[in-house]
Amino acid sequence: MQYKIEDEKIIKMYTSKANKEGKPYVSKKGNPFSKVDIYIDKEAIDDSDFEGKMTYFDYFENMINYGEGATITGTITKTEVGQYTYFNFEFPPTGKKALEEDVRKLQADVEELKKEVFGKLRREKEQEVKEALGFSKELPKDEEEDDEMIEDLPF
């Protein structure tokens, strides 16, 4: 499950470059990173499991310009592993990734609009057909009335 947050104030923030045993955090590719625990208002997202804490894995020292009182915008992802629930934070993508995400969103929006427009057109056509069928059922009655009117004509 993902949640978008915008301009949420950081209440507390802890940065660690090593785990509890003192072993430095290193990615699968061998790159060092920091684990940043960020605390925001627990009401920021609508999830009963969220207690205000989320984790950000900082590979490029992005959090160096942030601290308590600063605001952040991004996505919180809820992950369940076994009996544990984690909330991870990601900043909005930038550059090529942001462009690709924008294109995907626009494509999804266009598809949704197509469904809505063509669905509306289909419903209008169905209504038109129902009205035409209703009119055609009335037609024989009208023809009988026309026949009576023709018989009443003096010529």
C-alpha positions in Angstrom: 0.0 0.0 0.0 1.3 3.4 -0.9 0.4 6.8 0.6 1.3 10.3 -0.8 2.3 13.0 1.7 2.9 16.6 1.0 4.7 19.2 3.1 4.6 17.1 6.3 6.6 18.5 9.2 9.4 16.3 10.6 8.9 15.9 14.3 12.1 13.8 15.0 14.8 12.3 12.8 17.6 9.8 13.6 20.3 8.9 11.1 22.5 5.8 11.5 25.3 4.6 9.3 25.7 1.2 11.1 23.4 -1.4 12.7 23.2 -2.2 16.4 26.3 -4.4 16.2 28.3 -1.5 14.6 28.4 -3.1 11.2 28.1 -0.3 8.5 25.1 -0.4 6.2 26.1 -1.5 2.8 23.9 -2.2 -0.3 24.0 -5.4 -2.3 26.4 -3.7 -4.7 28.7 -2.7 -1.8 27.7 1.0 -1.6 27.4 2.5 1.8 24.2 4.1 2.9 22.5 5.6 5.9 19.3 4.5 7.5 17.1 7.5 8.5 14.2 7.1 10.8 11.8 10.0 10.2 8.9 10.8 12.6 5.9 12.8 11.4 2.3 13.2 12.6 0.8 9.7 12.8 -2.5 11.2 11.4 -0.6 12.1 8.2 -1.8 8.9 6.5 -5.0 7.0 7.0 -3.6 3.7 8.2 -4.2 2.4 11.7 -0.8 0.6 11.8 1.1 3.9 11.1 2.5 5.3 14.3 4.4 8.2 12.7 7.7 6.5 12.0 9.0 5.8 8.6 12.4 4.7 7.3 14.4 6.3 4.5 17.5 4.5 3.0 19.8 7.4 2.1 22.3 6.4 -0.5 23.2 9.9 -1.7 23.1 11.9 1.5 19.8 13.5 0.5 18.7 14.0 4.1 21.7 16.2 4.9 19.5 19.3 4.3 16.6 18.1 6.4 16.1 18.1 10.2 13.4 18.5 12.8 10.9 21.1 11.7 11.6 20.8 8.0 8.8 19.6 5.7 9.0 16.6 3.3 6.9 15.4 0.4 7.0 11.9 -1.1 5.5 8.5 -0.9 5.2 6.2 2.1 5.1 2.5 1.3 3.7 0.0 3.8 5.5 -3.4 3.7 4.6 -6.4 5.8 7.3 -9.0 6.4 6.2 -11.9 8.5 4.6 -10.4 11.7 6.3 -7.0 11.2 5.0 -4.0 9.4 7.4 -1.4 8.0 6.8 2.1 6.5 9.4 3.2 4.1 9.7 6.7 2.7 10.7 7.8 -0.8 11.1 11.3 -2.2 9.3 12.0 -5.5 11.3 10.9 -8.5 13.2 13.5 -10.5 14.6 13.7 -14.0 14.0 10.8 -16.4 12.2 8.7 -13.7 9.8 11.6 -13.0 9.1 12.0 -16.8 8.4 8.3 -17.2 6.1 8.4 -14.2 4.3 11.4 -15.6 3.8 9.7 -19.0 2.5 6.5 -17.3 0.0 8.6 -15.3 -1.1 10.5 -18.4 -1.6 7.2 -20.2 -3.7 5.9 -17.4 -5.7 9.1 -17.3 -6.3 8.9 -21.1 -7.5 5.3 -20.8 -9.8 6.2 -18.0 -11.2 9.1 -20.0 -11.7 6.8 -23.1 -13.7 4.4 -21.0 -15.8 7.2 -19.6 -16.5 8.9 -22.9 -17.0 5.7 -24.9 -19.1 4.3 -22.0 -21.3 7.4 -22.1 -21.6 7.2 -25.9 -22.5 3.5 -25.6 -25.2 4.3 -23.0 -26.6 7.1 -25.2 -26.7 4.8 -28.2 -28.4 2.1 -26.1 -31.0 4.7 -25.0 -31.5 5.8 -28.6 -32.1 2.2 -29.6 -34.6 1.7 -26.8 -36.4 4.8 -27.8 -36.4 3.6 -31.5 -37.7 0.2 -30.4 -40.4 1.9 -28.4 -41.4 4.1 -31.3 -41.5 1.1 -33.7 -43.9 -0.8 -31.3 -46.2 2.2 -31.4 -46.1 2.4 -35.2 -48.6 -0.3 -36.0 -51.2 1.6 -33.8 -50.5 4.8 -35.7 -51.0 3.0 -39.0 -54.4 1.8 -37.9 -55.4 5.3 -37.0 -54.1 6.5 -40.4 -56.2 3.9 -42.2 -59.4 5.1 -40.3 -58.5 8.7 -41.3 -58.0 7.7 -45.0 -61.5 6.0 -45.0 -63.1 9.2 -43.7 -61.6 11.3 -46.6 -64.2 12.4 -49.2 -62.2 11.6 -52.3 
